[in-house]
Amino acid sequence: MTSKTPQETPEVPLPPASADLPDDGPRDAAGRIDELILGGPRRYDFDDLLAATGASAEFVEDYWRWLGLPVSDHHEARFTAADVESLREIRDLIELGQLDEQAQMTLVRSLGHTADRLALWQVEAFVEHLSRRFGLDDVAARQATLDRVPRFVDVLARQLDHAWRRQLAALMGRFATELRDVDGSEVSRGQLPLRRAVGFADIVSFTKRTAGLGSQELSEYVQAFESRARDVIVEAGGRVVKTIGDAVLFVADDVVTGAEVALGLAAPHASAEEIPVRVGFVWGRVLSRFGDVFGPDVNLASRITELAEPSTVLVDPPTAALLASSARYALTAQTPQSVQGLGEIQPVRLQRAYTG
C-alpha cells in the first residue's frame, strides 16, 4: 500500500495591516470592523431598545449584565438591529416557557460566559497561527488578526450553530437513554441526582516543569496537554467538563468507561516531550449545573488524584469493588493516607491486567 502525500497549501503572503481598511483613519476602520462583526451599525440607545422590544428597563438591564456586557451609558447609541431582534426573541422564549428569574439568569449567563471564552479562544488561535506562520511578534500578530477575523465571522457563526446543535442532540440522546430505564424511586430525597464516573488528570510538577518558559513555549505546553487529554477522553467515551490550568475534569456514564478514560490519560504518550500525568476517579453521584459538576465525590476524586504517582491511576475502594469483577483490570490497595477534610482514605491503584 502506498501512502498519499497531502497536497501542499500555497503560501499566501500576509497582507499589509491596512489592506482591508478604508483610507479615512483608524477610528473609521475600527467602526467598519465593528459593523462587520455585529452585522450592522450601532444605531439605538437604551430607550430606543425599550421602545422597539416592549421589554421592561429592568429586564433589559439584567439581560446585558447577565450577558457580561452591562449598559454603562443609557444615552449612547450602542445597540444594533440584531440586538433588538435578539431581545425580542429571548423575551418571547421566557414568556412561552414561563421561565422564572433564576432560569432566565442561568440561560442568559450560560450564553454570555460561553461566548466570551469561545471568542477569546478563537481569536488567540488566529494570533498564534499568524505569529508562527509569518514570524510576527505579539503586537503585529494581533494587528493582523484584527484585519482577518472579520472575514471569517459568518463561517465561525455557522460552525458554532452546527456544533451546538450536535452537542445538544448528543445531550438529549443521553438523557433519553438514561431516563428510559430509571425508576424515579431510585433517587432518594437528598441524594445528588446523577450517577457518574468523575475524575481528574493533572500534570505532575507543573510549576517546576514550566518555570522559565516563555509565553509561546508555555502556551504550546499547556495546549499539548489539553489537546491530548480531550482526544483521549472523547475517544474512550467520556466527556470533558472543564480544564483548570494544569488539570482536566472529566465524567463518564459508567464505571468501565471511566476506567478506560483514566488509564488512557495516564498512559505514556509518544511525543517529542512527555508530559507526565496522574489520574484519580471515583464512581458516585454528582449535581450538574452551569456546565460543571459538584458534590462530595468530585472533591474525593480531586483528593485521590493528588495522592497518585506519575502515570498512575487511583480509585477509592467502592469504585475498585465495581471494577474487580472485570478480568481486564488489576487492582492493588495502597497505604491508607489521611486527607484533610475527608479523613483517612485507602486509595486503590488501577492498572490493566497482564495478559501476556
C-alpha positions as CSV (number, residue, x, y, z in Angstrom):
1,M,0.0,0.0,0.0
2,T,1.4,3.4,-0.9
3,S,0.7,6.4,1.2
4,K,-0.7,9.6,-0.3
5,T,1.2,12.8,0.2
6,P,-1.1,15.6,1.1
7,Q,-1.0,18.5,-1.3
8,E,0.8,21.5,0.0
9,T,-1.2,24.6,0.5
10,P,0.3,27.5,-1.5
11,E,2.0,30.1,0.8
12,V,-0.2,33.2,0.9
13,P,1.6,36.4,1.8
14,L,0.3,38.3,4.8
15,P,-1.4,41.4,3.6
16,P,-0.5,44.8,4.9
17,A,-2.3,45.8,8.1
18,S,-4.3,48.4,6.3
19,A,-5.2,46.3,3.2
20,D,-8.9,45.8,4.1
21,L,-9.4,49.1,5.9
22,P,-10.7,52.4,4.5
23,D,-8.4,55.3,4.0
24,D,-10.2,57.7,6.4
25,G,-8.4,56.8,9.6
26,P,-8.2,54.2,12.3
27,R,-11.4,55.3,14.0
28,D,-13.5,54.6,10.9
29,A,-11.6,51.4,10.3
30,A,-12.5,50.2,13.8
31,G,-16.1,51.2,13.2
32,R,-16.2,49.2,9.9
33,I,-14.8,46.1,11.7
34,D,-17.4,46.5,14.4
35,E,-20.2,46.6,11.8
36,L,-18.8,43.6,10.0
37,I,-18.8,41.6,13.2
38,L,-22.2,42.8,14.6
39,G,-24.0,42.7,11.2
40,G,-24.8,46.4,11.2
41,P,-24.2,49.8,12.7
42,R,-24.9,50.7,16.3
43,R,-28.0,53.0,15.9
44,Y,-30.1,52.6,19.1
45,D,-29.7,53.8,22.6
46,F,-31.2,52.2,25.7
47,D,-34.6,54.0,25.4
48,D,-34.8,53.0,21.7
49,L,-34.2,49.4,22.7
50,L,-37.1,49.6,25.2
51,A,-39.4,51.1,22.7
52,A,-38.5,48.6,20.0
53,T,-38.8,45.5,22.1
54,G,-41.5,46.3,24.6
55,A,-39.3,44.9,27.4
56,S,-39.0,46.5,30.8
57,A,-36.0,48.5,31.7
58,E,-35.2,46.1,34.5
59,F,-35.2,43.1,32.2
60,V,-33.0,44.8,29.6
61,E,-30.6,45.9,32.2
62,D,-30.5,42.4,33.6
63,Y,-30.1,40.8,30.2
64,W,-27.0,42.8,29.3
65,R,-25.5,42.3,32.8
66,W,-26.1,38.6,32.6
67,L,-24.6,38.5,29.1
68,G,-21.4,40.1,30.6
69,L,-21.9,43.4,28.8
70,P,-23.5,45.8,31.2
71,V,-25.0,49.1,30.0
72,S,-22.9,51.9,31.3
73,D,-24.5,54.9,29.4
74,H,-28.2,54.8,28.5
75,H,-27.8,57.7,26.1
76,E,-25.0,56.0,24.0
77,A,-26.1,54.6,20.6
78,R,-24.5,51.2,21.2
79,F,-27.2,48.8,20.0
80,T,-27.9,47.3,16.6
81,A,-31.0,45.9,14.8
82,A,-29.7,42.4,15.7
83,D,-29.7,43.4,19.4
84,V,-33.4,44.4,19.1
85,E,-34.3,41.1,17.4
86,S,-32.3,39.1,20.0
87,L,-34.0,40.8,22.9
88,R,-37.4,40.2,21.3
89,E,-36.7,36.5,20.9
90,I,-35.4,35.9,24.4
91,R,-38.4,37.8,25.8
92,D,-40.7,35.6,23.8
93,L,-38.9,32.5,24.9
94,I,-39.1,33.4,28.5
95,E,-42.8,34.2,28.2
96,L,-43.6,31.0,26.3
97,G,-41.6,28.8,28.7
98,Q,-42.8,30.8,31.7
99,L,-39.3,30.9,33.0
100,D,-38.7,32.4,36.4
101,E,-35.9,34.9,37.1
102,Q,-33.4,32.2,38.2
103,A,-33.9,30.3,35.0
104,Q,-33.7,33.5,32.9
105,M,-30.4,34.4,34.6
106,T,-28.9,30.9,34.1
107,L,-30.0,30.7,30.5
108,V,-28.5,34.1,29.5
109,R,-25.4,33.8,31.7
110,S,-24.6,30.4,30.0
111,L,-24.6,32.2,26.7
112,G,-22.5,35.1,27.8
113,H,-19.9,33.0,29.7
114,T,-19.5,30.5,26.9
115,A,-19.4,33.1,24.1
116,D,-16.8,35.2,26.0
117,R,-14.5,32.2,26.4
118,L,-15.2,30.9,22.9
119,A,-14.4,34.3,21.2
120,L,-11.2,34.7,23.2
121,W,-10.1,31.1,22.4
122,Q,-10.7,31.5,18.7
123,V,-9.0,34.9,18.4
124,E,-6.0,33.6,20.3
125,A,-5.9,30.7,17.8
126,F,-5.6,33.2,15.0
127,V,-2.9,35.2,16.8
128,E,-0.8,32.1,17.4
129,H,-1.2,30.9,13.9
130,L,-0.2,34.2,12.3
131,S,2.7,34.6,14.7
132,R,4.1,31.1,13.8
133,R,3.4,31.4,10.1
134,F,4.8,34.8,9.4
135,G,7.3,35.2,12.3
136,L,5.4,38.1,13.8
137,D,5.7,39.5,17.3
138,D,2.6,39.5,19.5
139,V,1.6,43.1,18.6
140,A,1.9,42.5,14.9
141,A,0.1,39.2,15.1
142,R,-2.8,40.8,16.9
143,Q,-2.9,43.6,14.3
144,A,-3.1,41.0,11.6
145,T,-5.8,39.2,13.5
146,L,-7.8,42.4,13.7
147,D,-7.7,42.6,9.9
148,R,-8.5,39.0,9.2
149,V,-11.1,37.7,11.8
150,P,-14.0,39.8,10.4
151,R,-13.7,38.0,7.1
152,F,-14.5,34.7,8.8
153,V,-17.3,35.8,11.2
154,D,-20.1,34.2,9.1
155,V,-18.2,30.9,8.8
156,L,-17.4,30.8,12.5
157,A,-21.1,31.7,13.4
158,R,-22.3,28.8,11.2
159,Q,-19.8,26.4,12.7
160,L,-20.9,27.4,16.2
161,D,-24.5,26.8,15.4
162,H,-23.7,23.4,13.9
163,A,-21.5,22.3,16.8
164,W,-24.1,23.5,19.3
165,R,-26.9,21.6,17.6
166,R,-24.8,18.4,17.5
167,Q,-23.9,18.8,21.2
168,L,-27.5,19.4,22.2
169,A,-28.7,16.4,20.2
170,A,-26.0,14.2,21.9
171,L,-27.0,15.5,25.3
172,M,-30.8,14.9,24.7
173,G,-29.9,11.4,23.4
174,R,-28.0,10.7,26.7
175,F,-31.0,12.0,28.7
176,A,-33.4,9.8,26.8
177,T,-31.2,6.7,27.2
178,E,-30.6,7.3,30.9
179,L,-34.2,8.1,31.8
180,R,-35.7,5.2,29.8
181,D,-34.6,2.7,32.4
182,V,-34.7,4.8,35.5
183,D,-37.2,4.3,38.3
184,G,-37.9,7.7,40.0
185,S,-37.8,6.0,43.4
186,E,-34.1,5.1,42.8
187,V,-33.0,8.6,43.9
188,S,-33.9,9.2,47.5
189,R,-34.6,12.7,48.8
190,G,-31.3,14.5,49.5
191,Q,-29.2,12.4,47.1
192,L,-27.5,14.0,44.2
193,P,-29.3,13.0,41.0
194,L,-26.7,11.7,38.6
195,R,-24.6,8.6,38.9
196,R,-21.3,9.3,37.1
197,A,-17.7,8.3,36.9
198,V,-15.9,11.6,37.7
199,G,-12.2,12.1,37.7
200,F,-9.2,14.4,37.3
201,A,-6.0,14.3,35.4
202,D,-3.3,16.8,36.2
203,I,0.3,17.4,35.1
204,V,2.9,16.3,37.7
205,S,5.1,19.1,39.0
206,F,3.6,21.6,36.6
207,T,5.2,24.7,38.2
208,K,8.7,23.2,38.1
209,R,8.3,21.9,34.6
210,T,7.2,25.2,33.2
211,A,9.5,27.5,35.1
212,G,11.4,29.7,32.7
213,L,9.2,29.0,29.7
214,G,8.3,32.0,27.5
215,S,4.8,32.8,26.6
216,Q,4.9,30.8,23.3
217,E,6.5,27.7,24.9
218,L,4.1,27.8,27.9
219,S,1.1,28.1,25.5
220,E,2.3,25.1,23.5
221,Y,3.0,23.0,26.6
222,V,-0.5,23.6,28.0
223,Q,-2.1,23.2,24.6
224,A,-0.3,19.9,24.1
225,F,-1.6,18.6,27.4
226,E,-5.2,19.8,26.9
227,S,-5.4,18.6,23.3
228,R,-4.2,15.1,24.1
229,A,-6.4,14.9,27.2
230,R,-9.5,15.9,25.2
231,D,-8.8,13.4,22.5
232,V,-8.2,10.5,25.0
233,I,-11.4,11.4,27.0
234,V,-13.6,11.7,23.9
235,E,-12.3,8.6,22.1
236,A,-12.8,6.5,25.3
237,G,-16.4,7.6,25.6
238,G,-16.1,10.2,28.3
239,R,-16.7,13.9,28.3
240,V,-14.6,16.9,29.3
241,V,-16.3,19.0,31.9
242,K,-13.6,21.7,32.1
243,T,-9.9,22.4,32.1
244,I,-8.4,24.0,35.2
245,G,-4.9,25.3,34.2
246,D,-2.8,22.2,34.5
247,A,-5.7,19.8,35.1
248,V,-8.8,18.4,33.4
249,L,-12.1,17.3,34.9
250,F,-13.9,14.5,33.1
251,V,-17.1,12.4,33.5
252,A,-18.4,9.2,32.1
253,D,-21.7,7.5,32.2
254,D,-20.5,4.1,33.5
255,V,-17.6,2.9,35.7
256,V,-15.9,0.9,33.0
257,T,-15.8,3.9,30.6
258,G,-14.4,5.9,33.5
259,A,-11.6,3.4,33.9
260,E,-10.8,3.4,30.2
261,V,-10.6,7.2,30.2
262,A,-8.4,7.2,33.3
263,L,-6.0,4.6,32.1
264,G,-5.8,6.3,28.7
265,L,-4.9,9.6,30.3
266,A,-2.2,8.1,32.5
267,A,-0.6,6.0,29.7
268,P,2.8,7.4,28.4
269,H,2.4,9.2,25.1
270,A,4.8,9.0,22.3
271,S,5.5,12.7,21.8
272,A,8.6,14.9,21.5
273,E,8.2,15.9,25.1
274,E,6.5,13.6,27.5
275,I,4.0,15.3,29.9
276,P,3.6,13.1,33.0
277,V,0.1,12.9,34.2
278,R,-1.6,11.4,37.3
279,V,-5.2,10.5,37.4
280,G,-7.9,9.7,40.0
281,F,-11.5,8.9,39.6
282,V,-14.5,7.6,41.5
283,W,-18.0,6.3,40.8
284,G,-20.5,8.3,42.6
285,R,-23.3,10.9,42.5
286,V,-23.0,14.5,41.2
287,L,-25.0,17.5,40.6
288,S,-24.7,19.0,37.1
289,R,-25.1,22.8,37.0
290,F,-23.7,25.7,35.0
291,G,-21.7,23.4,32.7
292,D,-19.9,21.9,35.8
293,V,-20.4,19.1,38.2
294,F,-20.5,19.3,42.0
295,G,-20.7,17.1,45.1
296,P,-18.6,15.3,47.6
297,D,-17.5,12.6,45.1
298,V,-16.0,15.4,42.9
299,N,-13.9,16.5,45.9
300,L,-12.9,12.9,46.6
301,A,-11.8,12.4,43.1
302,S,-9.7,15.5,43.3
303,R,-8.0,14.4,46.5
304,I,-7.3,10.9,45.3
305,T,-5.6,12.4,42.2
306,E,-3.3,14.4,44.4
307,L,-2.1,11.1,46.0
308,A,-1.3,9.4,42.7
309,E,2.2,8.9,41.4
310,P,3.2,10.0,37.9
311,S,1.5,7.9,35.1
312,T,-0.7,6.0,37.6
313,V,-4.5,5.9,38.3
314,L,-6.0,5.7,41.8
315,V,-9.6,5.0,42.7
316,D,-11.5,4.6,46.0
317,P,-12.4,1.2,47.4
318,P,-16.1,1.2,46.3
319,T,-15.1,2.0,42.8
320,A,-12.4,-0.7,42.9
321,A,-15.1,-3.2,44.1
322,L,-17.2,-2.4,41.0
323,L,-14.2,-2.9,38.7
324,A,-12.9,-6.1,40.4
325,S,-15.3,-8.4,38.5
326,S,-13.6,-7.4,35.2
327,A,-10.7,-9.6,34.1
328,R,-9.2,-6.6,32.2
329,Y,-8.2,-4.7,35.3
330,A,-5.7,-5.3,38.2
331,L,-6.4,-3.5,41.5
332,T,-3.8,-3.0,44.2
333,A,-4.7,-1.5,47.6
334,Q,-2.3,1.3,48.6
335,T,-1.2,2.5,52.1
336,P,-4.1,4.4,53.8
337,Q,-3.5,8.2,53.9
338,S,-5.1,10.9,55.9
339,V,-6.5,13.7,53.8
340,Q,-7.6,17.0,55.3
341,G,-11.4,17.4,55.3
342,L,-12.0,13.7,54.2
343,G,-10.3,11.7,56.9
344,E,-8.4,8.5,56.1
345,I,-8.5,7.3,52.5
346,Q,-7.2,4.0,51.3
347,P,-6.6,4.5,47.6
348,V,-6.5,1.6,45.2
349,R,-4.2,1.5,42.2
350,L,-5.9,0.7,38.9
351,Q,-3.9,-1.0,36.1
352,R,-4.6,-3.1,33.1
353,A,-4.3,-6.8,33.9
354,Y,-1.3,-8.5,32.4
355,T,-2.5,-10.9,29.7
356,G,0.8,-11.9,28.2
